Amino acid sequence: MLDLMPVRRADAARNAACIVSAARQLISERGWDLVLDEVARRAGVGSTTLYRNFPVRTDLLAVVYQDQANELIGLATELLDTPNAETALFAWLDRFADHVGSVPPLALAVTGCGPEHVGPIFERWHAALTASATRLLERAQDADAVRPGLDAAGLLALTSTIALLDPQRYPFRPIELLRSGLAA
């Protein structure tokens, strides 16, 4: 499983846990648009401590949503055992879209379209999810269920873009359109 928090001294680990807890509270109160200095105040730490642990906002968001990422990694492993490779891939992509769609800064960072800077924690989050997607995509390609020549990073960026679509404005399931477009 993905563990985005490095091993630290006990006091440093406590500070990091307080920062993550404060970020979760602020997200539940006000949504995903975090102001890092406010997170530090809520956590009872200085901004230097916050930035030492989470140099960029996407790093903090990746840790806050690490449990969802671990669920996705576990789901990918489970889906590798299902008989239909195409269904497995798109079931996982649908869940991935839900995950990144719930945190637009992560989706924008995945696509490279947003103003978000990415840090080492986000990079590990993205690498772990890309590895899961790669296994499912290669299995679907080996089964001739999706086009050859696709790569997981591009597929995740496309899925992240779809996740940002407003469901009120686009009432159809865009992931189904993606599915038909990728068919072999």
Protein Blocks (a to p, Z undefined) as FASTA:
>chain_A
ZZfbdcddfklmmmmmmmmmmmmmmmmmnojbdcfklmmmmnopafklmmmmmmbfklmm
mmmmmmmmmmmmmmmmmmmmpmblmlmmmmmmmmmmmmmmmmmmlmmmmnopambdcdfk
lmmmmmmmmmmmmmmmmmmmmnopacehiafklmmmmmmmmmmpcfklmmbcfklmmmmm
mpZZ
